[in-house]
C-alpha cells in the first residue's frame, strides 16, 4: 500500500472472498508472517500467506518496504518488484 493510502477493509474482504478478515494484532503478525510488526516484507513469508498489494504501487517508480529486520528497509524499482512479487495486485485503497 502506498504510504499515503489506507486499506479499505471491505475491498480486501471482497478481493479475498472472506468476510471475516480483520487487521491482525502484534502476536498474530509475528506468528503468521515470521516478522515483527513494522518489518513485514512481501517476500520470504512463511507458507500459506496470501499476499495482496494495492494496484496503486504499479504507478510508483520505486517502492520502499519492510525487509524483515527492524533496522533495514528494501528499496526496489517498480519493475524489479513486479518481477519478484508472487502475490496479487488489486484495488485496496480507500
N, CA, C and O atoms as a DFTB+ gen file, in Angstrom:
376 C
 N C O
     1  1       0.846      -1.161       0.000
     2  2       0.000       0.000       0.000
     3  2       0.901       1.236       0.000
     4  3       1.782       1.352       0.852
     5  1       0.696       2.152      -0.933
     6  2       1.462       3.400      -0.870
     7  2       1.284       4.066       0.499
     8  3       0.205       4.004       1.088
     9  1       2.338       4.696       0.995
    10  2       2.344       5.265       2.337
    11  2       1.287       6.306       2.617
    12  3       0.935       6.526       3.776
    13  1       0.768       6.959       1.582
    14  2      -0.248       7.988       1.788
    15  2      -1.668       7.439       1.679
    16  3      -2.627       8.211       1.665
    17  1      -1.813       6.135       1.603
    18  2      -3.126       5.495       1.448
    19  2      -3.417       4.596       2.645
    20  3      -2.519       4.241       3.408
    21  1      -4.678       4.239       2.791
    22  2      -5.105       3.282       3.811
    23  2      -5.879       2.164       3.136
    24  3      -6.508       2.365       2.097
    25  1      -5.827       0.988       3.735
    26  2      -6.538      -0.171       3.200
    27  2      -8.030      -0.025       3.468
    28  3      -8.451       0.285       4.582
    29  1      -8.815      -0.253       2.430
    30  2     -10.263      -0.353       2.573
    31  2     -10.544      -1.821       2.889
    32  3     -10.489      -2.675       2.004
    33  1     -10.842      -2.107       4.149
    34  2     -11.019      -3.495       4.579
    35  2     -12.144      -4.189       3.822
    36  3     -12.067      -5.396       3.592
    37  1     -13.170      -3.473       3.435
    38  2     -14.248      -4.097       2.679
    39  2     -13.757      -4.548       1.304
    40  3     -14.127      -5.622       0.831
    41  1     -12.923      -3.728       0.664
    42  2     -12.339      -4.124      -0.631
    43  2     -11.451      -5.358      -0.459
    44  3     -11.462      -6.255      -1.302
    45  1     -10.689      -5.399       0.625
    46  2      -9.833      -6.548       0.889
    47  2     -10.670      -7.799       1.122
    48  3     -10.367      -8.863       0.581
    49  1     -11.719      -7.672       1.924
    50  2     -12.603      -8.816       2.168
    51  2     -13.194      -9.336       0.865
    52  3     -13.248     -10.545       0.641
    53  1     -13.635      -8.426       0.011
    54  2     -14.216      -8.823      -1.274
    55  2     -13.172      -9.478      -2.169
    56  3     -13.447     -10.499      -2.800
    57  1     -11.981      -8.899      -2.226
    58  2     -10.918      -9.445      -3.076
    59  2     -10.519     -10.852      -2.643
    60  3     -10.200     -11.694      -3.481
    61  1     -10.537     -11.105      -1.345
    62  2     -10.149     -12.410      -0.811
    63  2     -11.342     -13.346      -0.634
    64  3     -11.165     -14.527      -0.333
    65  1     -12.550     -12.829      -0.820
    66  2     -13.731     -13.669      -0.648
    67  2     -13.908     -14.159       0.773
    68  3     -14.342     -15.289       0.997
    69  1     -13.570     -13.307       1.744
    70  2     -13.619     -13.704       3.150
    71  2     -14.122     -12.537       3.992
    72  3     -13.378     -11.597       4.274
    73  1     -15.387     -12.605       4.391
    74  2     -15.989     -11.530       5.183
    75  2     -15.443     -11.442       6.604
    76  3     -15.721     -10.472       7.309
    77  1     -14.675     -12.433       7.034
    78  2     -14.172     -12.433       8.406
    79  2     -12.791     -11.782       8.537
    80  3     -12.270     -11.682       9.648
    81  1     -12.189     -11.339       7.429
    82  2     -10.859     -10.726       7.523
    83  2     -10.875      -9.491       8.406
    84  3     -11.833      -8.717       8.397
    85  1      -9.795      -9.315       9.175
    86  2      -9.617      -8.162      10.050
    87  2      -8.137      -7.899      10.175
    88  3      -7.319      -8.716       9.753
    89  1      -7.785      -6.760      10.755
    90  2      -6.380      -6.458      10.998
    91  2      -5.856      -7.392      12.088
    92  3      -6.541      -7.653      13.077
    93  1      -4.654      -7.882      11.898
    94  2      -4.024      -8.772      12.873
    95  2      -3.419      -7.971      14.018
    96  3      -3.008      -6.825      13.838
    97  1      -3.368      -8.588      15.200
    98  2      -2.674      -7.946      16.313
    99  2      -1.184      -8.296      16.232
   100  3      -0.782      -9.089      15.380
   101  1      -0.363      -7.710      17.113
   102  2       1.098      -7.902      17.055
   103  2       1.497      -9.374      17.099
   104  3       2.326      -9.823      16.307
   105  1       0.915     -10.106      18.012
   106  2       1.250     -11.524      18.143
   107  2       0.886     -12.314      16.903
   108  3       1.643     -13.180      16.464
   109  1      -0.275     -12.014      16.338
   110  2      -0.700     -12.706      15.121
   111  2       0.221     -12.383      13.947
   112  3       0.557     -13.266      13.158
   113  1       0.627     -11.121      13.833
   114  2       1.542     -10.731      12.742
   115  2       2.816     -11.561      12.827
   116  3       3.258     -12.127      11.826
   117  1       3.399     -11.636      13.997
   118  2       4.633     -12.388      14.187
   119  2       4.429     -13.878      13.918
   120  3       5.232     -14.499      13.221
   121  1       3.370     -14.448      14.462
   122  2       3.108     -15.879      14.283
   123  2       2.813     -16.243      12.832
   124  3       3.247     -17.291      12.353
   125  1       2.083     -15.388      12.137
   126  2       1.659     -15.697      10.774
   127  2       2.750     -15.414       9.753
   128  3       2.953     -16.201       8.828
   129  1       3.460     -14.292       9.912
   130  2       4.425     -13.890       8.891
   131  2       5.861     -14.272       9.219
   132  3       6.694     -14.404       8.322
   133  1       6.154     -14.450      10.510
   134  2       7.529     -14.665      10.928
   135  2       8.298     -13.365      11.115
   136  3       9.487     -13.385      11.432
   137  1       7.625     -12.235      10.921
   138  2       8.239     -10.911      11.052
   139  2       7.542     -10.128      12.165
   140  3       6.377     -10.378      12.475
   141  1       8.265      -9.182      12.761
   142  2       7.678      -8.288      13.751
   143  2       6.869      -7.204      13.035
   144  3       7.132      -6.884      11.876
   145  1       5.886      -6.646      13.738
   146  2       5.117      -5.519      13.197
   147  2       6.084      -4.407      12.806
   148  3       6.997      -4.079      13.564
   149  1       5.885      -3.833      11.638
   150  2       6.740      -2.760      11.141
   151  2       7.897      -3.243      10.289
   152  3       8.598      -2.437       9.678
   153  1       8.104      -4.555      10.243
   154  2       9.200      -5.092       9.434
   155  2       8.712      -6.051       8.354
   156  3       9.520      -6.574       7.587
   157  1       7.416      -6.286       8.283
   158  2       6.864      -7.299       7.375
   159  2       7.225      -6.978       5.927
   160  3       7.053      -5.853       5.459
   161  1       7.723      -7.979       5.242
   162  2       8.110      -7.894       3.843
   163  2       7.134      -8.728       3.008
   164  3       6.590      -9.715       3.504
   165  1       6.908      -8.348       1.759
   166  2       6.074      -9.188       0.896
   167  2       6.836     -10.408       0.375
   168  3       6.285     -11.215      -0.372
   169  1       8.100     -10.538       0.770
   170  2       8.942     -11.652       0.324
   171  2       9.367     -12.500       1.512
   172  3       9.535     -11.987       2.618
   173  1       9.540     -13.797       1.287
   174  2      10.058     -14.688       2.314
   175  2       9.083     -15.025       3.415
   176  3       9.488     -15.428       4.505
   177  1       7.798     -14.863       3.145
   178  2       6.800     -15.177       4.162
   179  2       6.661     -16.681       4.332
   180  3       6.893     -17.451       3.400
   181  1       6.279     -17.086       5.539
   182  2       6.041     -18.488       5.807
   183  2       4.875     -18.962       4.943
   184  3       4.035     -18.156       4.546
   185  1       4.816     -20.236       4.653
   186  2       3.807     -20.812       3.766
   187  2       2.376     -20.504       4.157
   188  3       2.062     -20.320       5.333
   189  1       1.520     -20.451       3.162
   190  2       0.098     -20.274       3.387
   191  2      -0.381     -18.845       3.523
   192  3      -1.549     -18.621       3.841
   193  1       0.481     -17.873       3.291
   194  2       0.085     -16.475       3.401
   195  2      -0.207     -15.931       2.008
   196  3       0.675     -15.902       1.149
   197  1      -1.455     -15.496       1.785
   198  2      -1.803     -14.836       0.531
   199  2      -1.346     -13.393       0.612
   200  3      -1.731     -12.668       1.529
   201  1      -0.531     -12.973      -0.337
   202  2      -0.016     -11.604      -0.321
   203  2      -0.718     -10.815      -1.418
   204  3      -0.657     -11.172      -2.595
   205  1      -1.384      -9.735      -1.014
   206  2      -2.037      -8.833      -1.962
   207  2      -1.450      -7.446      -1.778
   208  3      -1.145      -7.022      -0.663
   209  1      -1.300      -6.749      -2.896
   210  2      -0.722      -5.412      -2.889
   211  2      -1.670      -4.504      -3.650
   212  3      -2.228      -4.894      -4.676
   213  1      -1.849      -3.303      -3.149
   214  2      -2.702      -2.346      -3.833
   215  2      -2.139      -2.038      -5.211
   216  3      -0.938      -1.821      -5.369
   217  1      -3.010      -2.020      -6.197
   218  2      -2.566      -1.794      -7.576
   219  2      -1.959      -0.411      -7.789
   220  3      -1.295      -0.192      -8.802
   221  1      -2.167       0.530      -6.864
   222  2      -1.571       1.862      -6.991
   223  2      -0.041       1.819      -6.984
   224  3       0.598       2.743      -7.487
   225  1       0.555       0.764      -6.425
   226  2       2.016       0.693      -6.424
   227  2       2.568       0.554      -7.839
   228  3       3.745       0.824      -8.074
   229  1       1.732       0.136      -8.778
   230  2       2.190      -0.020     -10.155
   231  2       2.496       1.318     -10.818
   232  3       3.139       1.357     -11.867
   233  1       2.042       2.408     -10.218
   234  2       2.319       3.735     -10.777
   235  2       3.553       4.381     -10.143
   236  3       3.938       5.485     -10.530
   237  1       4.172       3.711      -9.181
   238  2       5.345       4.258      -8.498
   239  2       6.631       3.859      -9.228
   240  3       6.721       2.760      -9.775
   241  1       7.608       4.738      -9.235
   242  2       8.898       4.435      -9.862
   243  2       9.697       3.450      -9.015
   244  3      10.396       2.589      -9.548
   245  1       9.590       3.582      -7.691
   246  2      10.283       2.676      -6.782
   247  2       9.425       2.462      -5.548
   248  3       8.533       3.253      -5.242
   249  1       9.714       1.382      -4.849
   250  2       8.964       1.021      -3.652
   251  2       9.934       0.793      -2.507
   252  3      10.997       0.200      -2.689
   253  1       9.561       1.269      -1.324
   254  2      10.340       1.035      -0.109
   255  2       9.445       0.223       0.823
   256  3       8.294       0.583       1.070
   257  1       9.989      -0.867       1.329
   258  2       9.165      -1.793       2.114
   259  2       9.988      -2.457       3.209
   260  3      11.213      -2.342       3.252
   261  1       9.282      -3.155       4.090
   262  2       9.942      -3.895       5.157
   263  2      10.845      -4.984       4.608
   264  3      10.610      -5.527       3.529
   265  1      11.882      -5.290       5.375
   266  2      12.858      -6.306       4.972
   267  2      12.844      -7.521       5.884
   268  3      13.523      -8.513       5.620
   269  1      12.070      -7.442       6.955
   270  2      12.096      -8.488       7.958
   271  2      13.005      -8.163       9.127
   272  3      13.009      -8.870      10.135
   273  1      13.783      -7.081       8.990
   274  2      14.672      -6.637      10.064
   275  2      14.241      -5.252      10.507
   276  3      13.759      -4.457       9.700
   277  1      14.413      -4.961      11.792
   278  2      13.950      -3.667      12.301
   279  2      14.865      -2.505      11.957
   280  3      14.503      -1.351      12.184
   281  1      16.042      -2.784      11.415
   282  2      16.970      -1.701      11.088
   283  2      17.265      -1.594       9.586
   284  3      18.197      -0.895       9.189
   285  1      16.483      -2.276       8.759
   286  2      16.749      -2.292       7.323
   287  2      15.448      -2.251       6.531
   288  3      14.496      -2.963       6.853
   289  1      15.409      -1.423       5.502
   290  2      14.301      -1.392       4.550
   291  2      14.800      -1.852       3.193
   292  3      15.997      -1.787       2.911
   293  1      13.883      -2.319       2.351
   294  2      14.207      -2.663       0.970
   295  2      13.723      -1.563       0.052
   296  3      12.624      -1.038       0.230
   297  1      14.537      -1.210      -0.933
   298  2      14.101      -0.289      -1.971
   299  2      14.285      -0.998      -3.305
   300  3      15.392      -1.402      -3.660
   301  1      13.189      -1.143      -4.038
   302  2      13.210      -1.808      -5.332
   303  2      12.570      -0.913      -6.379
   304  3      11.640      -0.161      -6.087
   305  1      13.071      -1.000      -7.587
   306  2      12.367      -0.331      -8.679
   307  2      11.025      -1.031      -8.852
   308  3      10.868      -2.193      -8.476
   309  1      10.068      -0.324      -9.419
   310  2       8.761      -0.925      -9.644
   311  2       8.895      -2.168     -10.515
   312  3       8.238      -3.177     -10.257
   313  1       9.738      -2.106     -11.546
   314  2       9.920      -3.248     -12.445
   315  2      10.503      -4.449     -11.698
   316  3      10.060      -5.578     -11.910
   317  1      11.488      -4.224     -10.828
   318  2      12.078      -5.319     -10.057
   319  2      11.066      -5.897      -9.073
   320  3      11.004      -7.111      -8.880
   321  1      10.274      -5.025      -8.452
   322  2       9.250      -5.515      -7.527
   323  2       8.248      -6.401      -8.262
   324  3       7.939      -7.503      -7.809
   325  1       7.745      -5.919      -9.389
   326  2       6.751      -6.683     -10.154
   327  2       7.338      -8.030     -10.583
   328  3       6.644      -9.046     -10.553
   329  1       8.591      -8.040     -10.974
   330  2       9.241      -9.267     -11.409
   331  2       9.377     -10.284     -10.267
   332  3       9.199     -11.483     -10.479
   333  1       9.692      -9.804      -9.062
   334  2       9.936     -10.686      -7.924
   335  2       8.672     -11.052      -7.153
   336  3       8.622     -12.099      -6.507
   337  1       7.659     -10.205      -7.215
   338  2       6.445     -10.382      -6.407
   339  2       5.643     -11.580      -6.886
   340  3       5.427     -11.750      -8.086
   341  1       5.201     -12.412      -5.947
   342  2       4.435     -13.605      -6.293
   343  2       3.015     -13.562      -5.748
   344  3       2.382     -14.602      -5.562
   345  1       2.520     -12.364      -5.493
   346  2       1.166     -12.206      -4.983
   347  2       0.249     -11.641      -6.051
   348  3       0.451     -11.848      -7.247
   349  1      -0.767     -10.921      -5.587
   350  2      -1.806     -10.381      -6.460
   351  2      -1.908      -8.875      -6.277
   352  3      -1.836      -8.368      -5.158
   353  1      -2.078      -8.163      -7.391
   354  2      -2.328      -6.716      -7.358
   355  2      -3.821      -6.493      -7.474
   356  3      -4.447      -6.949      -8.430
   357  1      -4.400      -5.789      -6.501
   358  2      -5.841      -5.500      -6.507
   359  2      -6.071      -4.084      -5.985
   360  3      -5.229      -3.546      -5.266
   361  1      -7.209      -3.473      -6.341
   362  2      -7.528      -2.149      -5.788
   363  2      -7.946      -2.282      -4.330
   364  3      -8.974      -2.890      -4.030
   365  1      -7.160      -1.720      -3.430
   366  2      -7.430      -1.850      -1.990
   367  2      -7.521      -0.537      -1.254
   368  3      -7.936      -0.516      -0.095
   369  1      -7.145       0.568      -1.890
   370  2      -7.080       1.845      -1.191
   371  2      -8.455       2.458      -0.972
   372  3      -9.365       2.294      -1.784
   373  1      -8.586       3.173       0.155
   374  2      -9.808       3.938       0.428
   375  2      -9.933       5.033      -0.596
   376  3     -10.891       5.805      -0.560
